[in-house]
Amino acid sequence: MEEKLFRNEKIEFTDGLNRTFEKLPEDALFVVDRKLLQVTEGLMTFLEGKKMYLFDASEKNKNLSELEKIYDFLLENHVSQTLIAIGGGITGDLAGYAAATFKRGIPFVMVPTTLLSMCDSSVGGKCGVNFRGIKNYIGAFRKPDRIIICLEFLKTLEERELRSGLGEILKYGLIGNRLILDDLLSSDKDLFHLPMKEYILSGLLIKSEVVQADYSDQGIRNILNFGHNVGHAIESVLEGAVTHGEAVALGILAEIDLSTMKLGLNPETGIKAMKIMDKYGLRRKISADKEKLMEAIRKDKKNDENMRFTLLSELEKPEIKVMVQEAEILEALTVILE
Ligand SMILES: NC(=O)c1ccc[n+]([C@@H]2O[C@H](COP(=O)([O-])OP(=O)(O)OC[C@H]3O[C@@H](n4cnc5c(N)ncnc54)[C@H](O)[C@@H]3O)[C@@H](O)[C@H]2O)c1
């Protein structure tokens, strides 16, 4: 029943790892985050005798050479099977792009195993790889035929990765559901006991509605990019020293500052975001070269000679394609630089 809420996204929630495995076709081909074999109970047994490509998930490996290895794996084994990715956003983006492009597209099922991939990256069809140091420069739009979410996977996730997912949840709270922010602020629970299913559902509702309205990211879908212009630049410049969600949360702080500067956003919103980040241990400062960050923002695939950001005029009121000047960005960057 839940899946009906998510316009055009074929999302199923399952209880328990065994139930999840039972739902997967026996003769499928698998791309699996290698780390899961060590931490996920029953996965090794389930995969025994199946055709699989084990992937070492890292931003560095989200590249064309790994993609080519997956094409080889498909070429050697493909008859007419489905490709199933079991892993986080990196595994999903890479395997999804392989499925989108191999023989012009083969059936694809995503089993997200991180908070970030459950609430965000598995949905909406964006897939791809990094290229020449630019995030997701090569990619496509291709929705998975099914997304199977099992919260059991979260139990083995490292604290830092849970926090990373919280970065995107913070974004959803700011652009579309302030109740998430209120809940995070007033909760007496630690990171491991937060009501993640509720946050995932809220995020998926916001994302699926926006994606339905603007699948190819020409307009309203840009609101999901809040925090990402600066966030992607941080990821590029710090190369692996920050996770995607950590970079997005830092990007959010800089872009909140820009929102206050450009659109008169109430500074209280920034204070709220900072309190949440402090409460759950998301870092608010990094040490990086301002000029290098600026250079990476200029190079972002979404920017031409004009830099246009998604900013907030009020809480839950994102505005897309707001033109910003370099001097303004440089000023906003000081908020997050040590
Ligand atoms: N396609 C989209 O719309 C979209 C949206 C947001 C982010 N993204 C992309 O998603 C990526 C980030 O995704 P991510 O944060 O899931 O990263 P990830 O896939 O690297 O996973 C993070 C870490 O957790 C490990 N891991 C995965 N599942 C685990 C589990 N159940 N237990 C223990 N460890 C586990 C991985 O091995 C990895 O070390 C970025 O590349 C980003 O660009 C894509």
The ligand as a Gaussian input file, in Angstrom:
#p B3LYP/6-31G(d) Opt

LIG

0 1
 N       21.175000       9.063000      -8.227000
 C       20.788000       9.990000      -7.385000
 O       19.725000      10.585000      -7.542000
 C       21.670000      10.327000      -6.223000
 C       21.166000      11.122000      -5.168000
 C       21.982000      11.361000      -4.062000
 C       23.256000      10.815000      -4.013000
 N       23.698000      10.066000      -5.063000
 C       25.042000       9.457000      -5.038000
 O       25.068000       8.488000      -3.994000
 C       26.419000       8.318000      -3.598000
 C       26.475000       8.208000      -2.087000
 O       25.726000       7.098000      -1.666000
 P       25.970000       6.382000      -0.269000
 O       26.112000       7.393000       0.786000
 O       24.933000       5.344000      -0.130000
 O       27.457000       5.789000      -0.468000
 P       28.072000       4.316000      -0.652000
 O       27.343000       3.533000      -1.644000
 O       29.534000       4.464000      -0.834000
 O       27.915000       3.696000       0.787000
 C       28.611000       4.274000       1.860000
 C       29.512000       3.264000       2.595000
 O       28.689000       2.345000       3.308000
 C       29.027000       0.987000       2.970000
 N       27.781000       0.240000       3.074000
 C       26.760000       0.187000       2.196000
 N       25.719000      -0.474000       2.721000
 C       26.108000      -0.885000       3.969000
 C       25.470000      -1.596000       5.018000
 N       24.196000      -1.996000       4.918000
 N       26.175000      -1.864000       6.147000
 C       27.462000      -1.420000       6.274000
 N       28.098000      -0.712000       5.345000
 C       27.430000      -0.440000       4.187000
 C       29.658000       1.085000       1.604000
 O       30.535000      -0.003000       1.367000
 C       30.400000       2.405000       1.693000
 O       31.621000       2.215000       2.368000
 C       27.206000       9.472000      -4.161000
 O       28.032000       9.031000      -5.208000
 C       26.146000      10.406000      -4.701000
 O       26.588000      11.140000      -5.821000
 C       22.939000       9.814000      -6.150000

